């Protein structure tokens, strides 16, 4: 199967460098018309320059593709809406949104300023919300859309010094879960990618052979799979060094204990059984948890 994007219009945020640049170049190489969005800020979100994004646009055009530059901050909903209007005025549709823009403000939670916590949440979570909201009605009307959220192993599994980043990256997974459900009847597929790559954001955290293997280009196949017309929906892919995994949020089978006076003690004594994963499932929606709980309670009462 050839992953062709001819006739598709894609918006890639944070596309001036690193992963975003590779995403934009790859989509354009496969036929997509690309909005290359980048605020041009520093790693911690300071400073403004569209030069990096403009260079990506020129690369795409030099290779025979079509692209426009956009310098909107994803934290500014009005600016994001204007970016989407520009894409519509230029090409008449938006098919793909890659929510990639991000910043870091790493510190241990004890030393972290709440302003840094809020800013990271604003860029990663609200930035994804703003961009997705701006294209959602368009995708509903054209009954087609592919949206990719960027999560992280830090969000899925935690990482010292990244409470703000981890919270934001897990939050976009929850956003993806619900939007994939709401978008299904409109052929809008929503997925998440947890990349591992040596970029400006990870500089200093890895070096040597690992840094060489973890080139941003090695993550691109996962992005293309998650944004193509054949993409799955409600999927979390992990990618790095040409290796690809999937992450799942699962629910164990659990046990019914009841609500008696000694239930806390019984739960503490039975916790190992509750935590057993041999019969765990990936729920298709949050309601599965409630059905499981009520079902087990009803089965116990009927005995």
Residue, then its C-alpha position, 0 to 999 in steps of 0.5 A: x500500500x502506498x501512503x499517498x497524500x495527493x490532494x490533501x491539505x495538512x497543517x503541521x504546528x511547530x514545523x520550523x525544526x525537529x520532528x515538525x520539520x520532518x513531518x512537513x517535508x514528508x507530507x509534502x513529498x507525498x503530495x500534500x499541500x502544507x501549512x508550515x506553522x511555527x512561532x519561531x520561539x526558543x525551547x522555553x517559548x520565548x522569542x519570535x521568528x518565522x525564519x525557520x518555518x520559511x526555510x521549510x516552506x522554501x525546501x518544499x517549494x524547491x522540491x516542487x511542492x506547495x506550502x505556506x508559512x504561518x507564525x501563529x502561536x497555538x495558544x492564541x485561538x484567534x490567530x489559529x482560526x486565522x491560520x485555518x482561514x488562510x489554508x481554506x482561502x488558499x486550498x479550499x479544505x483542511x484534511x490533516x492536522x498534526x498537533x506538534x508544537x511544544x515547549x519545555x519548562x523542566x524542574x522538579x515539582x517542588x521547585x516548579x513555578x506554577x506559571x511554568x506549569x500553566x504555560x506548558x499546559x497552555x501550549x501542549x494541551x490548549x494549543x492542541x484544543x485550539x487547532x483541533x477546534x479550528x478545523x473540527x467543523x470544516x472536517x465535519x462538513x467535508x466528512x473527512x479528517x485526520x488529526x494527530x495529537x503528540x503525547x509522550x512517554x513522559x505523559x504515559x509513564x512519567x519522568x522526573x522533573x516533567x510534572x507539567x509536561x507529563x500532565x499535558x501529554x497525558x491530557x492530550x490522550x484523553x482529548x484524543x480518546x473522546x474526539x475519536x468517538x465524537x468524530x467517528x460518524x464524520x470520518x474524522x480519525x483522531x490518534x496520538x503519537x509518542x515520539x522518541x527523537x534527538x531534537x532541540x527539546x531532548x538535546x543534552x538528555x542523550x548523546x552518542x550512538x543513541x542520539x544518532x539512532x533517534x533521528x527525527x526522520x525515524x519517527x516519520x513513518x508513524x506520523x504518516x500511518x496515523x494521518x493517512x486516509x487508511x489511518x486507524x482511530x483512537x490509537x496511541x503509537x510510540x516510535x523511535x529509532x525505527x522501532x514502533x510500539x503501541x500503548x494501551x490504557x487498559x482496565x483489569x477485570x476486577x472483583x466485587x467486594x461490596x460496600x460493607x463496613x469492612x470493605x476498605x480492609x477487604x479491598x486492601x487484602x484483595x488488592x493483588x487480585x484487583x491489579x491482576x492484568x491477565x483478563x484486562x481489556x482496552x475499553x472502547x469508551x469510559x462507560x465500559x468501566x461502569x458496566x463492568x462494575x454494575x455487572x459484577x455487583x448484580x451478579x453477586x447479588x443474584x447468587 
